[in-house]
């Protein structure tokens, strides 16, 4: 069930620029973490918000890949799930998976928020 939700959410977020009628522009250099902080404060145009959304989509994709790896590791060590001695390989993999899941959900939410802001700014023009 979760896998279907994640796949559907990823497809929906990835297709939003197409739904917005965004025209591919010249290749834009990827944002750095420091530039993102500055861009968050100064974003005023739809293009600014779409650039931030692209950054967060890329972050979500990386987190999703790391989450899949952590889940595979969890499955590998699943026989340790009920062991009382902690930390063990399973509990460590579970902690990593939880962290990557939170990062994925946060980045997906931020990407959707910026795409929504870009749509509202485009509509107001």
Protein Blocks (a to p, Z undefined) as FASTA:
>chain_A
ZZmmmmmmmmmmmmmmmmnopacddddddddfklmmmmmmmombfklmmmmmmmmmmmmm
mmmmmmmmmmmmmmmmmmmmmpmbdcdfklmmmmmmmmmmmmmmmmmmmmmmmmmmmmmm
mmmZZ
